[in-house]
Amino acid sequence: MTGAAEQVATVTGYRFRDPSLLALALTHRSANTRRHNERLEFLGDALLGFLITDRLYHVRSDDDEGDLSRLRASLVRGATLADIATELDLGRCLTLGAGELRSGGHRRRSILADALEAVLGAIYLDGGLDAARAVVERLFAARLDALPDAADLKDPKTRLQEWLQARGRPLPHYELTDVSGEEHAQHFTVRCHLEHPALSATGEGSGRRRAEQVAALAVLERLERGDP
């Protein structure tokens, strides 16, 4: 574990006083059915949510609760955590069972995201809240600096609804116009229709919700361009 400890210390800026905590954080359940990192992952998940919430509260003073929730979700979602874990090369530090090793578990994004949360939980237990906060702010600094406007994180249906409500216009209607393909791989076509202004657009996708979002985005883009 010495090599892993040095790797984690280098990329996080934190050196463990109790190396056994780090070893546990990097142990996937496939390697040990009794002692693995799932409890630390549980702790790290809650800890990360709190620390990111606290940071957003102080740096995004003009955003409301909904905006802050969307921004937090974009930072703590599994895809973001897996990206950070990959940047840290955390996969090569993991202890995996033989099956996961053979199937490339050290590259599996869900395993990487969980391991990052477990490491954060271990840092909290080893060094306290201030140590965990310092690591989180270091790992998320670039993403916190590059956060978009909260409105840009809203899905197209929500943005279209808000655009219409702000102008006292009727809400859109979504009509399922076609479903094709086999049951396990269906393709949906949806039309989004506005009464005022009279405007419609079609969207397609592998699910009805996805098709609705595509149609709503097409309508919204036309409205924002001023198209009839």
C-alpha positions as CSV (number, residue, x, y, z in Angstrom):
1,M,0.0,0.0,0.0
2,T,3.0,2.3,0.2
3,G,2.9,3.1,-3.5
4,A,-0.8,3.8,-3.3
5,A,-0.4,6.0,-0.2
6,E,2.3,8.0,-2.0
7,Q,0.1,8.4,-5.1
8,V,-2.9,9.5,-3.1
9,A,-0.8,11.9,-1.0
10,T,0.7,13.4,-4.2
11,V,-2.7,14.0,-5.9
12,T,-4.7,15.0,-2.9
13,G,-2.2,16.9,-0.9
14,Y,-3.1,14.8,2.2
15,R,-0.9,12.2,3.9
16,F,-2.7,9.6,6.0
17,R,-1.7,9.1,9.6
18,D,-3.5,5.8,9.7
19,P,-2.6,4.0,6.4
20,S,-5.1,1.2,7.2
21,L,-8.0,3.7,6.5
22,L,-6.6,4.4,3.1
23,A,-6.2,0.7,2.4
24,L,-9.8,0.1,3.3
25,A,-11.0,3.0,1.1
26,L,-9.2,1.5,-1.9
27,T,-10.5,-2.1,-1.3
28,H,-13.5,-3.0,-3.5
29,R,-15.9,-5.5,-2.2
30,S,-14.9,-8.0,-4.9
31,A,-11.5,-8.4,-3.1
32,N,-12.9,-8.9,0.5
33,T,-16.5,-9.7,1.3
34,R,-16.1,-8.5,4.9
35,R,-13.9,-5.5,4.9
36,H,-14.3,-3.2,1.9
37,N,-14.9,0.4,1.1
38,E,-18.7,0.6,1.0
39,R,-19.2,2.1,4.5
40,L,-16.5,4.7,3.8
41,E,-18.2,5.4,0.4
42,F,-21.5,6.1,2.3
43,L,-19.7,8.5,4.6
44,G,-17.8,10.2,1.8
45,D,-21.0,10.7,-0.3
46,A,-22.7,12.6,2.5
47,L,-19.5,14.5,3.4
48,L,-18.9,15.6,-0.2
49,G,-22.5,16.7,-0.6
50,F,-22.2,18.9,2.5
51,L,-18.8,20.4,1.6
52,I,-19.9,21.2,-2.0
53,T,-23.2,22.7,-0.7
54,D,-21.3,24.8,1.8
55,R,-18.9,26.1,-0.9
56,L,-21.7,26.9,-3.3
57,Y,-23.6,28.7,-0.7
58,H,-20.7,31.1,-0.1
59,V,-19.5,31.6,-3.7
60,R,-22.9,31.7,-5.5
61,S,-24.8,34.3,-3.4
62,D,-27.2,35.3,-6.1
63,D,-28.5,31.8,-6.9
64,D,-31.7,30.5,-5.3
65,E,-32.2,27.0,-3.8
66,G,-33.1,25.4,-7.1
67,D,-30.1,26.8,-8.9
68,L,-27.8,25.7,-6.1
69,S,-29.3,22.2,-6.2
70,R,-28.6,21.9,-9.9
71,L,-25.1,23.2,-9.6
72,R,-24.4,20.7,-6.7
73,A,-25.8,17.8,-8.7
74,S,-23.5,18.6,-11.6
75,L,-20.5,18.5,-9.3
76,V,-21.3,15.4,-7.2
77,R,-22.8,13.2,-9.8
78,G,-21.1,9.9,-10.6
79,A,-19.7,11.0,-14.0
80,T,-17.9,14.0,-12.4
81,L,-16.4,11.8,-9.6
82,A,-15.3,9.2,-12.1
83,D,-13.6,11.9,-14.2
84,I,-11.7,13.2,-11.2
85,A,-10.7,9.7,-10.1
86,T,-9.4,9.1,-13.6
87,E,-7.4,12.3,-13.5
88,L,-5.9,11.2,-10.2
89,D,-5.1,7.8,-11.7
90,L,-6.9,6.3,-8.7
91,G,-7.7,3.1,-10.6
92,R,-4.1,1.8,-10.3
93,C,-4.3,2.1,-6.5
94,L,-7.4,-0.1,-6.1
95,T,-7.5,-3.5,-4.6
96,L,-9.9,-5.6,-6.6
97,G,-10.9,-9.3,-6.8
98,A,-9.7,-11.5,-9.5
99,G,-12.9,-11.2,-11.5
100,E,-12.9,-7.4,-11.5
101,L,-9.2,-7.4,-12.4
102,R,-9.8,-9.6,-15.4
103,S,-12.8,-7.4,-16.6
104,G,-10.9,-4.1,-16.2
105,G,-12.5,-3.0,-13.0
106,H,-9.8,-0.5,-12.3
107,R,-11.2,1.5,-15.3
108,R,-14.9,1.0,-14.4
109,R,-16.4,4.4,-13.8
110,S,-18.8,3.4,-11.1
111,I,-16.0,1.7,-9.1
112,L,-13.7,4.8,-9.6
113,A,-16.5,7.2,-8.4
114,D,-17.2,5.1,-5.4
115,A,-13.5,4.8,-4.5
116,L,-13.1,8.6,-4.6
117,E,-16.0,9.0,-2.2
118,A,-14.5,6.3,0.1
119,V,-11.1,8.1,0.1
120,L,-12.8,11.4,1.1
121,G,-14.6,9.5,3.9
122,A,-11.3,8.1,5.1
123,I,-9.6,11.5,5.0
124,Y,-12.4,12.8,7.2
125,L,-12.0,10.0,9.7
126,D,-8.2,10.4,9.7
127,G,-7.8,14.1,9.7
128,G,-11.1,15.7,10.4
129,L,-13.5,18.1,8.6
130,D,-10.9,20.8,7.8
131,A,-8.6,18.2,6.1
132,A,-11.5,16.8,4.1
133,R,-12.6,20.3,3.1
134,A,-9.1,21.3,1.9
135,V,-8.9,18.1,-0.3
136,V,-12.4,18.7,-1.7
137,E,-11.6,22.3,-2.6
138,R,-8.3,21.3,-4.2
139,L,-9.9,18.5,-6.3
140,F,-12.9,20.5,-7.3
141,A,-11.2,23.9,-7.7
142,A,-11.2,24.0,-11.5
143,R,-14.8,22.8,-11.8
144,L,-16.0,25.3,-9.2
145,D,-14.3,28.1,-11.1
146,A,-15.8,27.0,-14.4
147,L,-19.4,26.5,-13.2
148,P,-21.9,27.7,-15.8
149,D,-24.9,29.9,-15.0
150,A,-27.4,27.7,-13.2
151,A,-30.0,28.3,-15.9
152,D,-27.8,26.5,-18.4
153,L,-28.1,23.3,-16.3
154,K,-31.9,23.3,-16.6
155,D,-33.3,20.8,-19.0
156,P,-35.0,22.2,-22.2
157,K,-38.5,21.4,-21.1
158,T,-38.0,23.4,-17.9
159,R,-36.4,26.3,-19.7
160,L,-39.2,26.4,-22.3
161,Q,-41.8,26.4,-19.6
162,E,-40.1,29.2,-17.7
163,W,-39.8,31.2,-21.0
164,L,-43.5,30.9,-21.6
165,Q,-44.6,31.5,-18.0
166,A,-42.5,34.7,-17.9
167,R,-44.4,36.1,-20.8
168,G,-47.9,34.9,-19.7
169,R,-48.1,32.4,-22.6
170,P,-49.9,29.0,-22.5
171,L,-47.7,26.0,-21.7
172,P,-46.6,23.6,-24.5
173,H,-48.3,20.4,-25.5
174,Y,-46.3,17.2,-26.2
175,E,-47.8,14.6,-28.6
176,L,-46.3,11.2,-29.1
177,T,-46.5,10.8,-32.9
178,D,-44.6,7.6,-33.5
179,V,-43.0,4.6,-31.8
180,S,-40.8,2.2,-33.9
181,G,-38.3,-0.6,-33.4
182,E,-38.2,-3.7,-31.2
183,E,-39.5,-3.5,-27.7
184,H,-36.0,-3.6,-26.2
185,A,-34.8,-0.8,-28.6
186,Q,-37.7,1.5,-29.3
187,H,-37.4,4.8,-31.0
188,F,-39.8,7.6,-30.1
189,T,-40.9,10.7,-32.0
190,V,-42.7,13.6,-30.2
191,R,-44.1,16.9,-31.4
192,C,-43.9,19.9,-29.1
193,H,-46.7,22.4,-30.0
194,L,-47.3,26.0,-28.8
195,E,-50.6,27.8,-29.1
196,H,-49.1,31.3,-28.8
197,P,-47.1,31.8,-30.7
198,A,-48.2,29.1,-33.1
199,L,-45.1,27.0,-33.3
200,S,-44.1,23.3,-33.3
201,A,-41.1,21.1,-33.6
202,T,-40.4,17.4,-33.6
203,G,-37.9,15.5,-31.5
204,E,-36.6,11.9,-31.6
205,G,-34.9,9.7,-29.0
206,S,-34.6,6.3,-27.5
207,G,-37.1,7.3,-24.8
208,R,-40.2,9.4,-24.8
209,R,-38.7,11.8,-22.3
210,R,-35.6,12.2,-24.4
211,A,-37.7,12.9,-27.5
212,E,-39.7,15.5,-25.6
213,Q,-36.5,17.3,-24.5
214,V,-35.2,17.4,-28.0
215,A,-38.5,18.8,-29.3
216,A,-38.6,21.4,-26.5
217,L,-35.0,22.5,-27.3
218,A,-35.9,23.0,-30.9
219,V,-38.9,25.1,-30.0
220,L,-36.9,27.1,-27.5
221,E,-34.1,27.8,-29.9
222,R,-36.6,29.1,-32.5
223,L,-38.2,31.4,-29.8
224,E,-34.9,32.8,-28.7
225,R,-33.9,33.5,-32.3
226,G,-37.2,35.2,-32.9
227,D,-38.2,32.8,-35.6
228,P,-42.0,32.6,-36.4
